[in-house]
Amino acid sequence: MYNMLRIKENRDNSRCHQQVRNASGTTLRTIAMSVLLAVATTSAAQSTGNRHVRKPKAAATATTQTYTYTGPRIQIGHHPYRCSLVGTVKGMTGEGFQGMAVHGNYVVSLQNSGICNISTYDGNTLKQLTTYKLASNNRVNHSNVAAFGTEKADAADPMPVLYVSQAAREPYNGRKDVCFVERLGMDKSTTVQTIYLDDADKIFGYALQWTVDRFNNLLIGYGNTVNNDAPDNRHAVIIFRLPKLSEGRDVTLRREQAIDFFYIEDSHNVNLNPLIGQGLCVSNDRLFMPTGFGTAERPSIMYVVGLTTHRLENAIDMTRSTKNELEDCDVYNDEYILLQTVKGDIYRVEFQ
């Protein structure tokens, strides 16, 4: 089974800038195949490092199906992945599901405008507990990505604070692509911090999203440089130290404070458009990025980017194993990924 654990041994934490190279245009399906071929050429000679391997576990449910993906293996092991629907969240009507985050047995599913649905999941059953509007609820809060941090606003809180990507076309109070830091309760939330990137160099277009690397205590931004359809659009990753709550209710980040910055296209001579940002999570120094609508024109693909290698490591077509537009994902119990769609469906995805 693919090992989701974050292991310290043999890490290369050096970060470097890379030069920009032009990428040629192509269709999304050709993109996936081109990426897989390009990655396969380099992956065969690369070591995966020393990682602890979990003992094989029984199948998740009787309805779990096994699929295959082409290209290099995520890690040494079997090539298939397993995918099963574990449940559907019932939120407020009229708003699509967007960001999702996992802490322990809590699953937080967000909807457009900042609607919070909290459920529990024990590895088998998804049980919804509550639905309410976040303190940051606003028509320009798309809530595109959600990620738990490493701090609690109060030691008695059931969960750490939640980082919510505004990621809307319109700015919030004059600032675009802010990250709301929410202290969650079971019936309401409090916005304890707002993070904003002062993008003086105009690196990002539409739209910058945020996630958290909890193991390394990092705040990671990802976005395109122009828009989803521009032929010269590229996709950039910027990494900061995760601001502490004690740094205040309003935090402004600047390019010169970044620990790392790179373009995903730097590692491949393919055009990744349209790679529409829909979700992010971090595990084992890898950025998992679900995208796509499950159609022939825009298939559902899980992109995997190495944060220390700066390489696009895989592009996994999940069109057959899932339905509807993919949104956000997170790791459950350091074992496998939970993946949310726009309809509130939650899938369990195990890379073997």
C-alpha positions in Angstrom: 0.0 0.0 0.0 1.2 3.5 -0.7 2.6 4.8 2.5 1.0 8.1 3.5 3.2 8.5 6.6 5.5 11.5 6.7 8.9 10.2 7.6 11.9 12.4 8.5 14.8 10.2 7.2 16.5 11.0 3.9 14.6 14.2 3.3 16.1 16.9 1.0 14.6 20.1 2.4 16.7 22.3 0.1 14.6 24.7 -1.9 15.7 26.4 -5.1 14.5 28.8 -7.8 14.1 27.4 -11.3 14.2 29.1 -14.7 11.0 29.4 -16.7 10.7 27.3 -19.9 8.0 27.6 -22.6 5.5 24.8 -22.8 3.7 23.6 -26.0 -0.1 23.5 -26.1 -2.1 20.3 -26.2 -5.4 18.7 -25.1 -5.9 17.6 -21.5 -5.9 13.9 -22.3 -2.7 14.3 -24.3 -1.3 16.3 -21.3 -2.0 13.4 -19.0 -0.3 10.9 -21.3 2.6 13.3 -22.0 3.2 13.9 -18.3 3.1 10.2 -17.6 5.6 9.4 -20.3 7.9 12.2 -19.2 7.7 11.2 -15.5 8.3 7.5 -16.3 11.5 8.4 -18.1 13.0 10.0 -14.9 11.2 8.0 -12.2 12.8 4.6 -13.1 16.2 6.0 -12.1 15.1 7.7 -8.9 15.0 6.2 -5.5 11.9 6.6 -3.3 14.0 6.8 -0.2 13.6 4.9 3.1 10.0 4.8 4.0 8.1 2.7 6.6 5.7 0.4 4.9 2.4 -0.4 6.6 1.2 -4.0 6.6 -1.5 -4.8 4.0 -5.0 -4.2 5.2 -8.3 -5.7 4.2 -10.5 -4.1 1.6 -12.4 -1.0 2.9 -15.9 -2.2 1.9 -17.6 -4.8 -0.1 -18.3 -2.2 -2.8 -14.7 -1.1 -3.2 -13.5 -1.5 -6.8 -10.0 -1.7 -8.1 -8.8 0.4 -11.1 -5.5 0.9 -12.8 -3.5 4.0 -13.7 -0.7 4.3 -16.2 2.7 5.9 -15.7 5.1 5.5 -12.8 4.0 4.1 -9.5 3.3 6.6 -6.7 5.7 4.5 -4.7 7.2 1.0 -4.7 4.3 -1.4 -4.5 1.3 -2.6 -6.6 0.1 -0.4 -9.4 -3.7 -0.3 -8.9 -5.6 2.0 -6.6 -8.9 1.3 -4.8 -11.7 3.8 -4.7 -15.1 3.6 -2.9 -17.9 6.0 -2.0 -18.1 6.3 1.8 -21.0 8.8 2.0 -22.6 12.0 0.8 -22.8 15.2 2.9 -26.1 17.0 2.8 -25.4 20.7 3.0 -27.4 23.9 2.4 -29.2 24.0 -0.9 -28.0 26.1 -3.8 -24.3 26.1 -3.0 -21.8 23.6 -4.4 -19.3 21.7 -2.2 -15.7 23.0 -2.3 -13.0 22.7 0.3 -12.7 19.7 2.6 -10.3 18.9 5.5 -9.8 16.0 8.0 -8.7 16.0 11.6 -8.8 12.7 13.5 -12.4 11.4 12.9 -13.7 14.9 12.0 -14.4 15.6 8.3 -15.2 19.3 7.5 -16.9 19.9 4.2 -17.3 23.5 3.0 -19.7 24.9 0.5 -19.4 28.0 -1.7 -19.8 31.3 0.2 -18.5 29.8 3.5 -20.9 27.1 4.7 -19.5 24.6 7.1 -20.6 21.0 7.4 -19.0 18.8 10.1 -19.2 15.0 10.0 -17.5 12.2 11.8 -15.9 9.3 9.9 -14.5 6.2 11.6 -13.0 4.5 8.6 -16.3 2.9 7.6 -19.3 5.3 8.3 -19.7 9.0 7.5 -22.1 10.6 10.0 -23.1 14.3 9.6 -23.3 16.3 12.8 -24.0 20.0 12.0 -24.2 22.7 9.3 -23.7 26.4 9.8 -22.3 29.5 8.1 -18.7 30.4 8.8 -17.8 33.7 10.3 -16.1 34.5 7.0 -19.4 33.7 5.1 -19.6 36.1 2.1 -20.7 35.9 -1.5 -17.0 36.3 -2.5 -15.7 33.5 -0.2 -15.6 30.6 -2.6 -14.1 28.4 0.1 -12.2 26.5 -2.6 -9.7 24.7 -0.4 -9.7 23.8 3.3 -6.8 22.6 5.5 -6.3 22.2 9.2 -3.4 23.9 10.8 -1.1 22.9 13.7 -2.4 25.3 16.4 -5.6 25.5 18.4 -7.1 28.8 19.4 -7.8 27.2 22.8 -6.6 23.9 24.2 -10.1 22.8 24.8 -11.1 23.2 21.1 -12.1 19.9 19.3 -10.0 20.8 16.2 -7.1 23.0 15.2 -7.8 26.1 13.3 -9.0 25.7 9.7 -7.4 27.5 6.8 -10.0 28.5 4.1 -9.1 29.7 0.6 -11.3 32.6 -0.5 -10.2 32.0 -4.2 -12.9 34.0 -5.9 -12.8 36.2 -8.9 -13.7 39.2 -6.8 -11.6 40.6 -3.9 -12.6 40.4 -0.3 -12.5 43.9 1.3 -10.2 45.0 -1.5 -7.8 42.1 -1.3 -7.8 39.0 -3.5 -7.3 35.4 -2.7 -7.0 35.8 1.1 -6.9 32.9 3.5 -9.3 32.9 6.4 -8.2 31.1 9.6 -11.3 29.8 11.3 -11.7 28.6 14.9 -14.5 26.0 14.5 -17.1 25.1 17.0 -20.1 22.8 16.6 -22.5 25.6 15.9 -20.4 28.6 14.9 -16.9 29.7 14.0 -14.7 32.7 14.7 -12.2 34.2 12.2 -9.0 34.4 14.2 -6.7 35.5 11.5 -6.7 36.6 7.8 -3.6 36.0 5.6 -3.0 37.9 2.4 -0.2 37.8 -0.2 0.9 41.2 -1.3 1.6 40.0 -4.9 3.5 43.1 -6.0 5.1 41.2 -8.9 1.8 40.0 -10.2 2.9 36.4 -10.1 -0.6 34.9 -9.7 -3.7 35.4 -11.9 -6.9 33.6 -11.1 -6.8 32.1 -8.5 -4.4 31.6 -5.6 -5.3 28.8 -3.2 -3.8 27.8 0.1 -3.1 24.6 2.0 -1.0 23.6 5.0 1.9 21.1 5.3 1.3 20.2 8.9 4.4 18.0 9.2 6.7 20.8 8.1 4.6 23.7 9.5 4.4 25.4 6.1 1.7 27.4 4.3 1.6 26.5 0.6 0.1 28.6 -2.1 -0.8 27.3 -5.6 -2.3 29.1 -8.5 -2.1 30.0 -12.2 -0.2 33.0 -13.6 -3.0 34.3 -16.0 -6.2 32.3 -16.1 -7.5 28.8 -16.8 -7.6 29.2 -20.6 -4.8 31.6 -21.5 -2.2 29.9 -23.8 0.7 31.4 -21.9 -0.7 30.4 -18.5 1.5 28.5 -16.1 1.1 27.1 -12.6 3.2 28.3 -9.7 3.8 27.0 -6.1 4.9 29.4 -3.4 5.9 28.2 0.1 6.0 30.2 3.4 6.5 29.4 7.0 3.1 29.0 8.5 2.3 32.2 10.5 1.5 31.7 14.1 -1.8 32.8 15.6 0.2 35.1 17.9 1.3 37.1 14.9 -2.0 38.9 14.9 -5.4 38.9 13.3 -4.1 40.3 10.0 -0.9 38.9 8.3 0.5 40.1 5.0 3.0 37.9 3.2 5.5 39.1 0.5 7.4 37.3 -2.2 10.8 37.9 -0.5 9.6 36.0 2.6 9.0 32.8 0.6 11.0 29.7 1.5 10.5 28.3 -2.0 8.9 29.1 -5.3 8.7 27.1 -8.6 6.6 26.6 -11.7 5.2 23.1 -12.3 5.8 23.5 -16.0 9.6 23.8 -15.4 9.9 20.0 -15.1 8.0 19.1 -18.3 7.8 20.3 -21.8 4.0 20.1 -21.9 1.3 22.6 -21.5 -0.9 21.8 -18.5 -3.8 24.0 -19.4 -6.5 23.8 -18.5 -5.4 22.6 -15.1 -8.1 24.2 -13.0 -7.3 24.6 -9.4 -9.9 22.7 -7.4 -8.3 21.3 -4.3 -5.0 20.6 -2.5 -3.5 18.5 0.3 0.0 17.6 1.3 1.4 14.3 2.4 4.9 12.9 2.4 6.4 16.1 0.7 3.9 15.7 -2.1 1.1 18.0 -3.2 -2.1 16.2 -4.3 -4.3 18.2 -6.6 -7.7 16.8 -7.8 -9.1 18.5 -10.8 -11.6 17.9 -13.7 -15.2 17.4 -14.3 -15.4 13.7 -15.2 -16.0 14.4 -18.9 -14.2 13.4 -22.1 -13.2 17.1 -22.6 -12.1 17.6 -19.0 -11.4 14.3 -17.3 -11.0 14.0 -13.6 -7.3 13.8 -12.9 -5.3 13.7 -9.6 -2.0 15.5 -10.2 0.9 14.7 -7.8 3.7 17.3 -7.4 6.9 16.7 -5.5 7.5 19.7 -3.2 11.2 19.0 -2.7 11.9 17.7 -6.2 9.7 20.4 -8.0 8.6 17.7 -10.3 5.1 16.7 -11.6 5.3 13.1 -10.5 2.0 11.7 -11.8 -1.3 12.5 -13.4 -3.8 9.9 -12.5 -7.1 9.7 -14.5 -9.9 9.1 -12.0 -12.8 9.6 -14.5 -14.0 6.0 -14.2 -13.7 5.7 -10.5 -15.5 8.9 -9.5 -18.5 10.9 -10.6 -19.0 14.7 -10.9 -16.5 17.5 -10.5 -13.7 16.8 -8.1 -13.1 19.4 -5.5 -10.8 18.9 -2.5 -9.0 16.1 -0.7 -7.2 15.3 2.6 -5.4 12.4 4.2 -7.3 10.3 6.7 -5.3 8.7 9.6 -2.0 8.9 7.6 -3.4 5.9 5.5 -5.4 7.0 2.5 -7.1 10.0 0.9 -10.6 11.2 1.3 -11.8 13.0 -1.9 -14.8 15.3 -2.1 -16.9 16.2 -5.2 -19.1 19.2 -5.9 -22.2 17.2 -5.0 -20.9 16.4 -1.5 -19.8 12.8 -2.3 -16.8 11.6 -0.3 -14.6 8.9 -1.8 -12.0 6.8 -0.2 -8.9 6.5 -2.4 -6.1 4.1 -1.6 -3.0 4.1 -3.8 -1.4 0.6 -3.6 
